[in-house]
Amino acid sequence: MEIDLAALPDDIEVLHHLIGDLVAALDHKRAEARAEIDRLRHIVKLLQRNRFGRRSERLDDDQMLLGLEDVDADIARAEAACPASSP
């Protein structure tokens, strides 16, 4: 959301409303980013369980590498997209 700082209203109530909208939008984006991070972490856990589980349940090494190929990059991208905040 782009805001023209030169065109901000002088009314305090309107500014408070504007700030509230911005905070709500950032909270929504943060929640989406955290959901994506949680989804990717779940995938990693499943892949690790398949990799290090009982012998009969293990994935082939090539399948494991295929599954993990982009997960680290996806997690880093999702964390970078998530606005910094205290948990």
N, C-alpha and C positions, 0 to 999 in steps of 0.2 A: 504494500500500500504506500503510494507516494503522497507526501504531504508538502504543500507549498508553504514554507515557513513565513514567507512574506504576506501570505493571504490568510493567516490564522485569525479567527474572530477574537474580539475583545471581551466578549461575554464569558464570564467564569463558568457558568453552568454549561454552556455549549462546549467549552474546553474540557470540562470534566467528563462530559458525555463522549467526546472524541477520544480522550485517554482511555475511558472504559471500553470503548469499541476496540481500540488498539490492543489492550491487554487481553480481551476476550479472543481476538484473532491470534495473538501469540500463544495463548494457552491452548487453543485448538491445534495449532501447528505443532506445538510441543507434544501434545497427546498423540497426534498422528505419528510423529517421529519416534516416540517411545514405544508405540505399538509395533512399528516396523522393526525396531531394535529387538524387542521381545520375540517377535516372530522369527527373526534371523537367529537369535540365540537358541530358540527351541529347535530350529533346523540343525544347528551345530550339535546340540545335545543328542538329537536322534542319530546323526551321522557318527558321533563318537560312540554311542551305545552300540551301533551296528559294527563299528570298527573294532571295538575292544570287548564286545559281548562274547557269549559262548561261541565256540568254533563253528558250530553249525549255523549260527545266526549271523556270522560276519559277512560283510560285503567284500568283494574283490577289491584289491588295492586300487586298481584303475577306476572302479566305480566310486570309491571313496574320494579320490583326487578330483574326479569330475564334479562331485557334489560340493566339495570345499573350494573349488576353483575361484569363485567370485564372492563367497560369503564374507570373507574378511573385508573386501573392498566395499561390499554393500553395508556392512556394519559401520565402517569408517565414514562412509557417505551419509548414512542416516544420523550418526552422532554429530557430524559436522553441520547437518541441516537443523539439528535440534538446538534451539537457543540456549545459551548457558544459563543455568539456574541451579539453585540449591535443591536437592531432592526432598 
